Amino acid sequence: MSSLFVQPRVDSISSFYSFPQTIDVLRLDLLHPVVSGNKWFKLKEYIKAAKAEAKTTLLTFGGAYSNHIVATAAATHFIGLKSIGIIRGEEPKMPSHTLLAAKNYGMQLYFVSREEYRNKSVPRQVFAEHDAESIYTLPEGGYGALGVQGASDILYQNETNFYTHILCAVGTGTTLAGLIKASLPQQKVIGVPVLKNAFSLQQEIQNLLTQEKQDAFELLWDYHFGGYAKYTADLLNFMNEFYGQTNIPTDLVYTGKAFFAAFNLLKKACFPPGSRLLLIHTGGLQGNASLKKGTLIFD
Ligand SMILES: *Cc1c(COP(=O)(O)O)cnc(C)c1O
């Protein structure tokens, strides 16, 4: 499986700017065209566990635009496992890009009401059509100990001990928890939640961490740009400027917001001179698919 993926690369971008800090980007977006970014790291330990239990089908949960759904569909397809997606809300007349891609990878989709989704109940129809014994259930967004374990490997792909600050976009916080787990005591891990008022995240991330790591991270609450998948002209301008400087594409749901936050802090001189920043590019470029062509100078 790992042969499907390329070794993640670190791009140094400091020379494109005049900040007195080192700025590097860990390019997880280049890992794989579909199972891009952090999603593979979050999935891999669950897949191992499913195989160890001789399960043949992975079942998971997500919305119509969930990167986790596509990544699960693609990863299981490549590995030769079946997949089931429990999707929040009614089946749309025009399936999203995400759901079409998941279907193309053979994922069987079941649509449930928002209420049913909240309870994470699996529709009865699933068990009428599949042997319950064959199914391994993966939590939404890969949230859980195995997701954290997989995500902690992100920092072990390259030499990362040298960095003073590690910054990453946050959805469920599973990836951030993995980074915190793998970080050294002198490193600061900074998360940028992309959901509005997601204050329960602090606790949800702490629940994934050991006692001594409980306070080893910081969340920046002011960079959600109105909420999940919401954006402003400022954000899109930043993404275009960032691409113009560095040649690195970002997405409007996650990495655009995280990198905007990083540069906002750099401009406000929040990092001591000489700090060495590692920005995690978690992938997710398909998040730009909803934009009108030409809005971004890349795609
Ligand atoms: C899913 C996703 C995240 C958030 O990961 P969590 O582990 O849920 O916090 C960040 N960036 C991208 C590109 C993603 O697709």
Ligand as a Chemical Component Dictionary entry (heavy atoms), coordinates in Angstrom:
data_LIG
# 
_chem_comp.id                   LIG 
_chem_comp.type                 NON-POLYMER 
_chem_comp.pdbx_formal_charge   0 
_chem_comp.three_letter_code    LIG 
# 
loop_
_chem_comp_atom.comp_id 
_chem_comp_atom.atom_id 
_chem_comp_atom.alt_atom_id 
_chem_comp_atom.type_symbol 
_chem_comp_atom.charge 
_chem_comp_atom.model_Cartn_x 
_chem_comp_atom.model_Cartn_y 
_chem_comp_atom.model_Cartn_z 
_chem_comp_atom.pdbx_ordinal 
LIG C1 C1 C 0 -10.020 16.535 7.016  1  
LIG C2 C2 C 0 -9.041  17.595 6.780  2  
LIG C3 C3 C 0 -8.456  18.319 7.836  3  
LIG C4 C4 C 0 -8.885  18.155 9.264  4  
LIG O1 O1 O 0 -8.447  16.966 9.854  5  
LIG P1 P1 P 0 -8.950  16.565 11.297 6  
LIG O2 O2 O 0 -8.099  15.425 11.669 7  
LIG O3 O3 O 0 -10.395 16.144 11.162 8  
LIG O4 O4 O 0 -8.823  17.733 12.191 9  
LIG C5 C5 C 0 -7.497  19.264 7.534  10 
LIG N1 N1 N 0 -7.130  19.502 6.251  11 
LIG C6 C6 C 0 -7.673  18.842 5.215  12 
LIG C7 C7 C 0 -7.240  19.189 3.847  13 
LIG C8 C8 C 0 -8.640  17.872 5.438  14 
LIG O5 O5 O 0 -9.188  17.234 4.387  15 
# 
loop_
_chem_comp_bond.comp_id 
_chem_comp_bond.atom_id_1 
_chem_comp_bond.atom_id_2 
_chem_comp_bond.value_order 
_chem_comp_bond.pdbx_ordinal 
LIG C1 C2 SING 1  
LIG C2 C3 SING 2  
LIG C2 C8 DOUB 3  
LIG C3 C4 SING 4  
LIG C3 C5 DOUB 5  
LIG C4 O1 SING 6  
LIG O1 P1 SING 7  
LIG P1 O2 DOUB 8  
LIG P1 O3 SING 9  
LIG P1 O4 SING 10 
LIG C5 N1 SING 11 
LIG N1 C6 DOUB 12 
LIG C6 C7 SING 13 
LIG C6 C8 SING 14 
LIG C8 O5 SING 15 
# 
